Amino acid sequence: MIYMIVLAAVVLVLTTVTFIKARDVHNETDFLLAGRKLPWTVLVFTLLSSWIGAGSLFAGGENAYRNGFAALWQPLGGWLGLIVIWSIAGRARHFAQFTIPDLLETRYNAVARVMGTIAIIISYTVITSYQFKGGGDILHLIFPELDRTTGMYIIAAFVITFTAAAGMASIAYLDLVIGLLVTTIVIVSLPLLLNAAGGWEQVHRALPASHFQPLGDLTISQALGLTLPTMLLLIGNQGMYQKFFSARSERDAKLAVGGWIIGTVVLETLLITISVIGSSMFHPETPREIIPVTARLGLPSLIGAILLGGIFAKVLSTANNYLFSPASNLIHDVFDRFVVKERNERRSLLMSRITVVALGLFALAQAAHFESILKAALYAYTVYGAAVTPAVMAVFFSRRVNTAGAITSIVSGTLVTVLWNLAGITALDAVYPALAMSVCCLFAVSWMTAPPPEEKWRPFFE
């Protein structure tokens, strides 16, 4: 009963916040960027909550169940990426656009905008799809009579409704509530769980020695295959840039990254630790459920219920973010840019909400094709990281990269990743050939063709 009460409370809070913020949405800027009014204190938690979702809670948990603390190679990519992000957060806010394709068109051309939009839609709808799947798992654990597939449909309905209602304002303030809740309850849960497991000595006895080694049973190639996609996704992550564009100032954007760095390192390390401890106690039917199963069975009822409710809320939050981003692309980067001749705020807002619903249904259809959330996460990270991130980084760090190089980079990174996975090649992670091809095309084609005019790169270096 306590689990049902906590879950109901979480849903009530999320619904209330969404309803309140929906009343403040009057135009496209309000919907896409919360009116560019978000303070850094809100940005910290919306960045943290959007980054740590099913990818950390389910893919990371599955990884830790199989490999122990070697699973930290996956979040390590995000931590390395944050070092890069720290240097460009203020400049991104100074540019003050709406989406990543805005950057691509301003620095390159309209074709780069469209190619970037396609890559974002492919990767972000996959990420949204496994949030739906993870949420269905949680509902099944709380209500065993509810099968995972039905739970997935229920989660999808919630996410699509919340996202379509209030856009960025709803997402940011939902993330503030969720981030505070999850961070607090994870810190409280760890010592209680370790005590229930019988201490570190018992955890060591129950698990293979490799679970406590830096690489575990992974090769260095496999470990970097976890790190690189995560790092590439983070440093080119559109949702992150969109939040920078939503900041009320450049200073707020910069301060938010500082808090994000601290929160991400602490929270992801604690989640991997909880997964390892839980692995010494429980053996769930599906390894991806190790964290929610540990919350359900390994903690006192109230604490476990709050942790499970927080995980549920995290999944909703991340799904909101990754559904919202490609919807922003389609409406702002395609519909407003190429379809309509005269701008109309009411029409754009309506189309934004219709697009959210359509992409949500598309993500739901994809959820049936991925059994392993870890594999789905790495695929989505690689599509985005290899296709979009190199061209985005060149916006801020290269005066010489030109339009031809950027377009071939985006196209080649996308195609190699998709074809590599369709071919079912497992001997080498897709990130290696996809990233190598993307970066080679970016620089080789740029250097073989004329340099870009100064007005293309100058605004990003001021």
N, C-alpha and C positions, 0 to 999 in steps of 0.2 A: 504493500500500500504506500509506503514512504516514497518509493521510486515513482509511482504514478503522481503523487502530490507534487514532488519536486519538478517532474517533467511538465505538469500542468502549470506550475508557477513560472517556469522558464518560458513556455509558450505565451502565457498571459503578459509577461514583461515585454517580450519581443513584439507582440501584437500592439501593445499600448504605445511603445516607442515609435513603431511604424506609423500608427494612426496619427500621432502628434506631429511627426515630421512631414507626413504627406500633406498636411494643411499648409505647409510653407512652400510647396512646390508650385510655382506659377509659370515658369518658362524653362527652356532647355538648359540654361546655365544652372538654375536651381537643381534640375534633375541630374545633370551630369557631374556638376562640381560643387554642389551644396552652396551655390552663390559665392564661391571663393572666400569663405568665412571661417574655415576650420582652424582652431588654435592648435598649437603643438601638442598640448596635453591630450586632445582627442585624436590627433594624428598618430601618436605613439601607439595607442591601443588598436586603432583601425589597421595600421600597418602590421602589427603583431598578430592580430586575429585573422587577417586575410592571408597571411603567410603560413601560419600554423593551423592547418585544417586536417582533412582526411589524409593528405600526403604525409604529415607528421604522425598523426594519431593512429592511422591504419597501415599505411605503407611503411612508416618508420617502425611501428610496432611489429609488423610482420618481419621486417629486416632484423630487428633486435631479437625476436624469437628464434630466428634461424642462425644468426651470426653473433649474438651478444653485443658487446660494446663496440665491435667493429662497425656496427650500424651508424656510429657517429660520423663515419666518412660521408654519409648522405647530407646531414645538416651542415657539415664543415663547408660544403660548397656555398651555402647561404652566408655563412660567417665571412668567408673570403670575399664574397660579392659585396657585402656591406661596406668593406673597406673602400671599394670603388665608388659605391653610392654616396658615401660621405663627401666625396670631392665634387659631386655634380648636383646635389640636391638643391642648393641655392640657385644655381644657374638654370636648372629645370623650371623652378618656380618663376624665375625672372622672365623666362620665355612665355609662360602663362597661356598655354594653348589648352586643348581638350584631350587629345589622344596621342599615342605614339605615331600613328600615320600622319598626324599634323606635323610632327618633327620631320618625318621622312619626306613629305612633300616639300616643306620649306627648304630643307637641305638638299634634296635631290629633285624629284618631280612627281607628277600625279600617278605615274605608273608604279613608282615605289610605294606610294600610299596604298594603292589597290593590292599589290603583292603582299605588303605587310598586313593588311586587313585579312586577307585569305589565310595567312599563316596563323594569325591570332585566333581566328574563328576555329580553325582545326584544333589547335592545342587547348584553347580555353574551354571549348565545349567538352572535350575529353576530361579535363580536370573537373568541370562541373558534374559530369556523369558519375565519376567515382565518389564525389561527395554524396550524391543521391544514394549510391550503393552503401556507403558507410553509414549514412543515417538510417537506412533500412535495417542494417545489422543491429544498430542500437535499439530500435523499436522492437525487434524480434527478441532481444535479450530481456527487455523490460516486460514485454507481452508475448510470452512463448507461443501462444495460440495464433499470433499474427506472423505469417511467413515473411521472409526477407523481401520478396518481390513486392508484396502489398505494401510493406513498410517503405520501400523505395518510392512507390507512387505517392504515398502520403507526404513524404519529405519533399518530393518534387513539387507537389501542389503548394506547400508552405513557401518554399523558396521562390517560386515563380510569382506568387502573390505578393510577398514582402518586397521583392526587387522591383516589380512593376509599379508598386504603390508610390514609393517616395524616392527611389534612386539613391544617389550618393549620400544625401542627408540621412536617410534611414540607415544605410549601411554603416556610416561612420559612427553614429551614436549607438547602434546595436553593438558594434565592435567594442566601443568603450565599456559597455556593461559586461559583455562576454569576456573581454580581456581581463578586466579586474577580477571577475568571478573565477576564471580558470587558473590564472596565475596564483591567486591566494589558495585555492583548494588543492592544487598540485603540490605546493610547498608544504601544506599541512599533511597531505596524504603520505608523502614519502617515508617519514620516520615511523608512522603507524604501520605501513605495509612491511617495512623492514623488520619491525618487531614481530609482526604476525608470521613472517617467513622464518623466524628463528635466528636472525642476525646474519652478518656477512659470511660467517664460517659455514652456516647451513646452506646459504645460497651457492657458495663455491662448491660444496660437496654435491649439490643436486645438479650442477651443470657441467658441461665439458670445460676443460681448462682453456680451450681456444676461445670461449666466450669472453675471456678477460684479457685477451691479447690484442695488441693494436690492429692487426690485420685479421685475426681469427683464422678462418679457413679460406679467406679471400686471397687472391693474387693482387699484386699492386695494380695491375690493369683493371681488375674488377672493382677494386676500391676507388680508383679514379673514375671508373665508369659510373659510380654513384655520386661522386663529388662534382664532376664537370657539368652534367645536365642541370643540377640544382643551382650551381653558381651562375650558369648562363641564363637560366630562367629569371633569377632574382635581379641581375644587373640590367636586364632588358625588360623587366616586368611592367607591362602597361598599367596594371592596377596600381602599382606603386607610383608611377609617374602621374597618373590621374589624381592621386591623393596629394602629390606635391603641387599640382596645378590648383588643387582645392584649398591649399593653405592660404591663410590670410596675409602671409608675408614670406619673404625669402628666409628670414630668421626663424620663423616657425618651422619651415621645411627642414632646415639644418638641425635644429634642436630635436625634432621628431626622430631623425635618423639616429642621434645619440642614444635616446631612450630605447629605440628599436633594437639597436645592437645589444644593449645590456639584456633586455627582455628576451630576445631570441636565443642568445647563448645559454642563459639560465634555464628557460622553459624547455627548450629542446633537449638539453642534457638531462634534465629531470625526467622528461617523458621516456627517453631511452632507458634510464635507470629503472623506472617503474616497470617498463617492459621486461627488462632482464630479471628483476626480482619476481615479477609475476610468472615468468617462464619457469622459474624453479618450483613454482607451486601448482600451476595449472597447465593443461594441455587442451586448448579449445579445438573445436571441430575445424575451424578455419583459423590459421595463425594470425591473420590480420586483425582478429578480434581480441588479441591478448590484453590490450589496455582496458577496453570496456568490460571484459570478463573479470579481470583483476579488480576493477572497481566494484563490480557486482558481488564477487565472492570473497575477496581478500581484505576488505575494509569494514569497519563498523557501518551499520546500515545507513545512518544519516550522512556520514562522510562519503560513503560509496555512492549514495544517491545523488549528492551534490556534484561529485566528480563526474558521474555518468551524465547528469544534466548539463554540466559544463561542456563535456565532449559533444553532446548532442547540439548544443548551442554553437560550438566551434564549427561543426560541420555545416550548419545552416549559414553561419557567417561567411565561411570560405566559398560555399556554393553561391551565395549572394554576390560576392565580389567577382568571381570568375564567370558568372552569367552576365553580370552587368557590363563588364568590359567589352566583350564582342558585340553586345547590343549597342553600346556607345559607338563602336566602329561603324556598324552598318548604318545607323541613323546619321551620324555626323560625317563620316568619311565617305559614304556612298550616296545615301539618300539626299542629304542636304547639299553635298558637293557636286553630284552629277545628275540627279534626277529632277529636283524641283528648281524652277527658275526664280521664283520669288520666295523669300524666307517668310514663314508664318509660324510664330511661336506655338500656338495651340495645336496646329497640325504636326509640328515636329515633336511636341510632347506626346501626342496621341500615338504617333508612329514609334516613338521610343518604347512605349509600353507594349504595343503590339509586337515589336521586335523581341522584347524580353520574353514574352510568352512563346513565340515561335522558336527561339533558340533554346529555351527551356525544354520544349518538347523534343527538339533535335538531340539535346544532351541526354534526355531520358531514353531515347531510342538507342543511343550508343552504349548505355550502361549495361545492356545485356551481352555485349561482346567482350567485356573484360572481367575475368574471374579474379585475377591477381591485381589488387590495387597498386602494389609496388611496381609491377610491369607497366600498368597504365600510366602511372605517374612519370616514370622514366621516359616513356614514349612521348608524352605530352611535353615534358620539360625539354626533350631533345628537339622536337619540332620547332618550338619557339626559340630555344637557345641557339640552335645552329642557324635558323633562318633569319631571325629578327635582330638578335642581340649584337652580332658583329657590326651590322649597318648602323644600329643605334649608338653604339660606343664610338663609331667613327664620327658621328655628329659632334661629339664633345671633345674628341682627342685627335682628330686628323683634319688637316686643311687640304690634303692631297687627294683623298678618296673622292671619286666623282659618281655621277648618276649611273653610268654603265656598270661600274664595279658594284655599287650597292644593289642594283636590280638583279644582276647575275648571282650575287651572294645570297639574296633572299630566295630566289627560285631554286638554286642548286641545293641549299641547305634543306629546304622543304622536301624536294623530290628525293634526295638521297635518304632522308629519314623515313619517309613513307614507303619507298620501294624496298629499303633494307628490312623493314618490319614485315611488309607483305611477303617478302621472299623467305621469311622465317630464319634468317641467319642469326645464330646464337654464339658462334665462335668468337665474335668481336662485337662489343657494344656499338650500337648505331652512332653514338655521339662522336666516336673517333673519325670515321669516314665523313660524316655529315659536317662536322665542324671544320675538318681539314679542307674539304671542298669549298665550303662557304668562305673561309678566310682567304684561301688561295685566290678564289674568284674576286673577292673584294679588292685585294691589293694588286694582283697581276693585271686584271682588266683595267683598273684605274691607272696603273703606271704605263700601260700600253696605249692609253687614249689621252685626250687632252685634259689638263687640270681644270677643276671647276672655277668659274669666275669668283672673284673675291666676295661679291655680295651674297653668295650662297653660304659661305662658311663664317664670314665676319660676325654675324649676330650671336653666334654660339661661343665666341671667344672674347666678348666684351665684358 
